[in-house]
Amino acid sequence: MKRYLPIFLFAILLVVAIAAAVWSMRPREPITVAALADFDYAAPESWAVRPASPPPAVWESGWDIDVLLLSADTAIESGEIETEERRVQASSKSLDTISTAFNDIGPVYAPLLRRESLGADAAAALARYIEEDNRGRAFVVATDTILPATFVETLGADKLLRDRFAGVMAFGETPDAAGFAQGTNMQSVCSRRYDETGACTQVIELRRSGSIYIVAGENEPGNSLVGGFTVWLHGNASKLAEPLGDLEEIEIVEIQKAPEGN
């Protein structure tokens, strides 16, 4: 009996090995991952960073600057390793940390974005900000991705909005296009402030400093874009009037008195 024991054990091991091989070659069911739900940018929870209360409108206290932060690097991916809630929390935390680099410019708005729908989400967030949150204020866009075509078209079609647009601060691994797709007619998106000085873009480098980010090599974040912008607006741009009910915002036009004697 003992002499047959090795043969018996070998046979068992052979059967186990064959079974394992057959199991590994079986047709596998595809792993399906539920897609992330659309963000509703009318809801505060769809924004990682936004002011606790609305900043004063231009018709309340004059010109001031907002920052829109659009980051592809922190965009949320569908996946099976972590729950959607944890991925949203991780993206929110990253955006909150990056936003510290721009706090000295003005209130920061940073929407949550999905990697699979990056362009559509960025366009929806920008549209929501312009329609409901901007209230005639000036603004600058900080981004590590190309701005959606719909935003570029909106700037090109609205001269009052375009004049309030300070420009793009491009950061990250691939900021060479400075936020705009190649071939963009920069004079159609930049305010009149830049007609003679070129594109309203600036490539910047963000550097971690403890628990915050700073703009490396700049005395003031966005200096070449933001510096002197509100002064230019006072002398060259038209403020919007407070909307009346369902009426759209209108441009404030100063009425000059006719000289006496006429």
GUVEXDO-627633 format. One record per residue (C-alpha): residue number from 1; residue in three letters; x, y, z. Coordinates in nm, 3 decimals, decimal comma. Example, Ala and Ser with C-alpha at 12.3 -4.5 7.8 and 13.67 -1.06 7.14 Angstrom:
2
1  ALA  1,230  -0,450  0,780
2  SER  1,367  -0,106  0,714
This chain:
262
1  MET  0,000  0,000  0,000
2  LYS  0,281  0,237  0,090
3  ARG  0,442  0,197  -0,249
4  TYR  0,120  0,319  -0,416
5  LEU  0,092  0,626  -0,190
6  PRO  0,321  0,852  -0,400
7  ILE  0,131  0,757  -0,714
8  PHE  -0,198  0,832  -0,538
9  LEU  -0,077  1,171  -0,416
10  PHE  0,059  1,256  -0,761
11  ALA  -0,274  1,170  -0,916
12  ILE  -0,457  1,399  -0,671
13  LEU  -0,219  1,684  -0,744
14  LEU  -0,259  1,629  -1,118
15  VAL  -0,638  1,641  -1,090
16  VAL  -0,619  1,962  -0,884
17  ALA  -0,383  2,122  -1,138
18  ILE  -0,606  2,027  -1,431
19  ALA  -0,913  2,159  -1,249
20  ALA  -0,736  2,488  -1,175
21  ALA  -0,632  2,523  -1,539
22  VAL  -0,985  2,456  -1,662
23  TRP  -1,123  2,707  -1,407
24  SER  -0,880  2,977  -1,519
25  MET  -0,977  2,929  -1,885
26  ARG  -1,352  2,948  -1,826
27  PRO  -1,542  3,232  -1,999
28  ARG  -1,561  3,519  -1,754
29  GLU  -1,852  3,755  -1,717
30  PRO  -1,752  4,114  -1,794
31  ILE  -1,706  4,337  -1,492
32  THR  -1,951  4,623  -1,515
33  VAL  -1,898  4,947  -1,328
34  ALA  -2,188  5,181  -1,280
35  ALA  -2,128  5,515  -1,448
36  LEU  -2,118  5,820  -1,226
37  ALA  -2,443  6,012  -1,219
38  ASP  -2,460  6,353  -1,388
39  PHE  -2,371  6,645  -1,165
40  ASP  -2,639  6,907  -1,110
41  TYR  -2,443  7,230  -1,085
42  ALA  -2,745  7,408  -0,942
43  ALA  -2,681  7,199  -0,629
44  PRO  -2,402  7,307  -0,389
45  GLU  -2,284  6,946  -0,348
46  SER  -2,175  6,942  -0,715
47  TRP  -1,908  7,199  -0,630
48  ALA  -1,595  7,115  -0,433
49  VAL  -1,527  7,482  -0,361
50  ARG  -1,759  7,783  -0,375
51  PRO  -1,817  8,088  -0,153
52  ALA  -2,023  8,028  0,160
53  SER  -2,241  8,323  0,058
54  PRO  -2,272  8,501  -0,278
55  PRO  -2,008  8,772  -0,326
56  PRO  -2,149  9,121  -0,393
57  ALA  -2,275  9,176  -0,745
58  VAL  -2,116  9,442  -0,963
59  TRP  -2,424  9,663  -0,917
60  GLU  -2,388  9,633  -0,537
61  SER  -2,024  9,716  -0,474
62  GLY  -1,844  9,761  -0,806
63  TRP  -1,584  9,553  -0,983
64  ASP  -1,425  9,249  -0,827
65  ILE  -1,279  8,921  -0,957
66  ASP  -1,387  8,556  -0,921
67  VAL  -1,176  8,249  -0,999
68  LEU  -1,317  7,946  -1,180
69  LEU  -1,101  7,640  -1,118
70  LEU  -1,136  7,356  -1,371
71  SER  -0,908  7,058  -1,309
72  ALA  -0,888  6,747  -1,524
73  ASP  -0,623  6,601  -1,296
74  THR  -0,869  6,579  -1,006
75  ALA  -1,162  6,457  -1,221
76  ILE  -1,349  6,153  -1,088
77  GLU  -1,311  5,818  -1,263
78  SER  -1,557  5,530  -1,257
79  GLY  -1,398  5,235  -1,081
80  GLU  -1,457  4,933  -0,860
81  ILE  -1,185  4,982  -0,600
82  GLU  -1,345  5,265  -0,411
83  THR  -1,703  5,368  -0,367
84  GLU  -1,835  5,668  -0,557
85  GLU  -1,867  5,861  -0,231
86  ARG  -1,500  5,812  -0,147
87  ARG  -1,390  5,914  -0,497
88  VAL  -1,602  6,230  -0,477
89  GLN  -1,453  6,309  -0,137
90  ALA  -1,098  6,260  -0,268
91  SER  -1,165  6,490  -0,566
92  SER  -1,322  6,755  -0,341
93  LYS  -1,024  6,747  -0,106
94  SER  -0,775  6,785  -0,392
95  LEU  -0,966  7,076  -0,544
96  ASP  -0,996  7,245  -0,206
97  THR  -0,619  7,223  -0,160
98  ILE  -0,540  7,351  -0,511
99  SER  -0,783  7,640  -0,469
100  THR  -0,566  7,788  -0,194
101  ALA  -0,325  7,909  -0,464
102  PHE  -0,593  8,148  -0,593
103  ASN  -0,761  8,272  -0,276
104  ASP  -0,574  8,603  -0,293
105  ILE  -0,734  8,680  -0,631
106  GLY  -1,093  8,638  -0,523
107  PRO  -1,368  8,386  -0,440
108  VAL  -1,300  8,045  -0,597
109  TYR  -1,557  7,825  -0,772
110  ALA  -1,437  7,468  -0,837
111  PRO  -1,689  7,218  -0,978
112  LEU  -1,659  6,843  -0,949
113  LEU  -1,593  6,689  -1,291
114  ARG  -1,612  6,336  -1,432
115  ARG  -1,316  6,218  -1,639
116  GLU  -1,544  6,036  -1,884
117  SER  -1,751  6,354  -1,942
118  LEU  -1,488  6,620  -1,880
119  GLY  -1,583  6,860  -2,158
120  ALA  -1,958  6,836  -2,101
121  ASP  -1,925  6,878  -1,725
122  ALA  -1,690  7,177  -1,757
123  ALA  -1,928  7,340  -2,005
124  ALA  -2,229  7,282  -1,777
125  ALA  -2,046  7,421  -1,472
126  LEU  -1,927  7,728  -1,662
127  ALA  -2,277  7,793  -1,796
128  ARG  -2,424  7,768  -1,447
129  TYR  -2,164  8,006  -1,305
130  ILE  -2,218  8,265  -1,579
131  GLU  -2,597  8,248  -1,564
132  GLU  -2,652  8,237  -1,188
133  ASP  -2,335  8,310  -0,990
134  ASN  -2,138  8,569  -1,186
135  ARG  -2,380  8,863  -1,145
136  GLY  -2,172  9,093  -1,360
137  ARG  -1,840  9,032  -1,183
138  ALA  -1,504  8,996  -1,355
139  PHE  -1,350  8,649  -1,355
140  VAL  -1,040  8,449  -1,443
141  VAL  -1,024  8,076  -1,527
142  ALA  -0,751  7,858  -1,370
143  THR  -0,726  7,526  -1,551
144  ASP  -0,511  7,228  -1,641
145  THR  -0,729  7,134  -1,939
146  ILE  -0,862  7,278  -2,264
147  LEU  -1,168  7,495  -2,218
148  PRO  -1,486  7,361  -2,384
149  ALA  -1,579  7,502  -2,723
150  THR  -1,915  7,619  -2,593
151  PHE  -1,742  7,850  -2,345
152  VAL  -1,523  7,995  -2,619
153  GLU  -1,834  8,050  -2,833
154  THR  -2,012  8,221  -2,542
155  LEU  -1,724  8,463  -2,495
156  GLY  -1,715  8,537  -2,865
157  ALA  -2,086  8,614  -2,876
158  ASP  -2,112  8,834  -2,564
159  LYS  -1,891  9,143  -2,567
160  LEU  -1,992  9,245  -2,213
161  LEU  -1,895  8,903  -2,078
162  ARG  -1,574  8,902  -2,280
163  ASP  -1,468  9,235  -2,134
164  ARG  -1,512  9,092  -1,783
165  PHE  -1,297  8,789  -1,868
166  ALA  -0,948  8,845  -1,725
167  GLY  -0,805  8,538  -1,900
168  VAL  -0,673  8,187  -1,836
169  MET  -0,411  8,077  -1,586
170  ALA  -0,291  7,739  -1,719
171  PHE  -0,116  7,496  -1,486
172  GLY  -0,037  7,126  -1,468
173  GLU  0,152  6,877  -1,683
174  THR  0,042  7,003  -2,027
175  PRO  -0,039  7,374  -2,010
176  ASP  0,125  7,458  -2,346
177  ALA  -0,207  7,542  -2,512
178  ALA  -0,283  7,772  -2,216
179  GLY  -0,642  7,655  -2,187
180  PHE  -0,751  7,716  -2,547
181  ALA  -0,762  7,469  -2,834
182  GLN  -0,511  7,529  -3,112
183  GLY  -0,646  7,759  -3,379
184  THR  -0,864  7,962  -3,141
185  ASN  -0,901  8,321  -3,251
186  MET  -0,777  8,486  -2,934
187  GLN  -0,915  8,829  -3,024
188  SER  -1,261  8,674  -3,023
189  VAL  -1,230  8,555  -2,662
190  CYS  -1,000  8,804  -2,491
191  SER  -1,129  9,139  -2,367
192  ARG  -1,038  9,463  -2,542
193  ARG  -0,770  9,506  -2,278
194  TYR  -0,551  9,260  -2,471
195  ASP  -0,602  9,387  -2,824
196  GLU  -0,248  9,520  -2,840
197  THR  -0,069  9,298  -2,589
198  GLY  -0,160  8,952  -2,720
199  ALA  -0,344  8,655  -2,575
200  CYS  -0,513  8,669  -2,235
201  THR  -0,326  8,363  -2,109
202  GLN  -0,055  8,287  -1,859
203  VAL  0,121  7,955  -1,794
204  ILE  0,189  7,919  -1,422
205  GLU  0,349  7,662  -1,194
206  LEU  0,179  7,556  -0,872
207  ARG  0,399  7,448  -0,585
208  ARG  0,297  7,270  -0,266
209  SER  0,382  7,460  0,051
210  GLY  0,276  7,263  0,355
211  SER  -0,099  7,214  0,342
212  ILE  -0,158  7,474  0,067
213  TYR  -0,050  7,554  -0,288
214  ILE  0,120  7,870  -0,407
215  VAL  0,204  8,006  -0,750
216  ALA  0,578  7,958  -0,793
217  GLY  0,782  8,254  -0,911
218  GLU  0,500  8,507  -0,882
219  ASN  0,478  8,787  -0,629
220  GLU  0,104  8,785  -0,678
221  PRO  -0,100  8,499  -0,829
222  GLY  -0,207  8,585  -1,182
223  ASN  -0,022  8,914  -1,168
224  SER  0,008  8,974  -1,543
225  LEU  -0,361  8,892  -1,595
226  VAL  -0,527  9,023  -1,281
227  GLY  -0,302  9,316  -1,193
228  GLY  -0,471  9,639  -1,292
229  PHE  -0,772  9,460  -1,437
230  THR  -1,033  9,621  -1,213
231  VAL  -0,879  9,960  -1,286
232  TRP  -0,917  9,891  -1,659
233  LEU  -1,277  9,779  -1,605
234  HIS  -1,364  10,106  -1,430
235  GLY  -1,248  10,304  -1,728
236  ASN  -1,345  10,081  -2,018
237  ALA  -1,615  9,824  -1,935
238  SER  -1,988  9,860  -1,881
239  LYS  -2,147  9,731  -1,562
240  LEU  -2,464  9,530  -1,571
241  ALA  -2,774  9,656  -1,397
242  GLU  -2,960  9,451  -1,139
243  PRO  -3,216  9,228  -1,311
244  LEU  -3,577  9,333  -1,260
245  GLY  -3,798  9,029  -1,215
246  ASP  -3,779  8,813  -1,527
247  LEU  -3,611  9,086  -1,729
248  GLU  -3,255  9,015  -1,837
249  GLU  -2,960  9,211  -1,708
250  ILE  -2,896  9,526  -1,907
251  GLU  -2,594  9,743  -1,959
252  ILE  -2,569  10,058  -1,749
253  VAL  -2,515  10,353  -1,980
254  GLU  -2,428  10,689  -1,832
255  ILE  -2,650  10,969  -1,958
256  GLN  -2,472  11,298  -2,001
257  LYS  -2,656  11,627  -1,962
258  ALA  -2,671  11,852  -2,262
259  PRO  -2,471  12,172  -2,226
260  GLU  -2,677  12,462  -2,092
261  GLY  -2,811  12,697  -2,351
262  ASN  -2,880  12,429  -2,610
